[in-house]
Amino acid sequence: MTRSDLVEELASRFSQLTHRDAEYAVKTILDAMGDALVRGHRIEIRGFGSFSINRRPPRMGRNPRSGESVHIPEKRVPHFKPGKALREAVDQRTAEIEAGQK
């Protein structure tokens, strides 16, 4: 699902929202989540999962073309951990779809 698919889904489920309002709502939520992660906060959405920042320490890498060693600096990367309800729902729905195809 892409961002525009999410906007379309939101606009179709809530007929009182115009397409522009749905687009604004999705943009606002995603911007707020990004800002929270940049500030180092953890985001937890019950029944869905949690977003946090993982630290990758600096390390020595290798340039695949030349083979020379390259220093890779420390990075902070977003991490998503699905919640129990989401994991179980995905597992159950996937099993149902696979059973229906046999």
N, C-alpha and C positions, 0 to 999 in steps of 0.2 A: 504494500500500500504506500502510495506516495503522498506528499503533502496535499496536492490538489485532489487526490482521491478522498482524503480525510475531510477536506472542505466540502466536497460534493456530498459525502455521506452525512455530514452534519446538517447541511442545508436541506437535504431530502428528508431527514428524520424530524426536523423541527421546521415546519412550514412557515412559522411566524418569522424565521430568520431569512433575510435576503442572502444571496450568494456573497455579497460584499461583507455583511455582518459575520457570516460564518468564517470567511477568510480572515477577517480582523480578529475573531475569537481565537482561531488556531494560531495566528501569528503572535498574539499576546501571550498565550500559554507557553508556546515554544520559546519565546524571548525571555519570559520570566524564569523558565527552567534553565536556560543557558546562563542567565545572569546569576542564578543561585549557584550553579556549578562553578562558575568563574570565581565567585566569592568563597568557594570551598565548602559550601553547604551540601548536605545530603538531602535528596528528594525521595520521599517515600509515598507511594500511592497504594493504599491498602487494597489487596485483591489483585493488583497488577504487578508491582515490583518496586525496586528502588534503584536510583541512580546515584552514583558517587564518583569520586575522583581517585584514580589509582596513580601512584608515583612509580615511574620507571627510572631506576638509577642510571647514572652515566655508565657507559661501557665502551669497549673497543670493538669496532666492527671491521669488516673487510670489504673493500671495493671489489665487486665481482669481475670487473674488466681488467684492472691492473694488478689485483691481488694485494695492494698496499693496505696497511692498517689505517683506519679512520676513527677518530674520536667521535662518539655519538653522545651529545649532552643529555642531561636529565630531562625527562618529559613528564607531564601530568596529563593523563588521558581519561576520558569519561568511561565509566563501567556501568553496565546494567545487570541487575540480578533479578530474574523473574520471581514473583511471589508464588506461594504454594497453590493458590486458586488458579492462577494463570497456567502454571505447569500442568496441573491436573486437567484443566479444560482442554489444553492443546493435546495432551496425551489421549484423552477420551475422544475428542472429535477426530483426531487422526486415525485412531483405531476404528471408529465408525465408518469413516470414508474408505479405509482399506478393506473393511469387511464388505462394504457395499460394492466394491469393484471386483470381488471374487465371484 
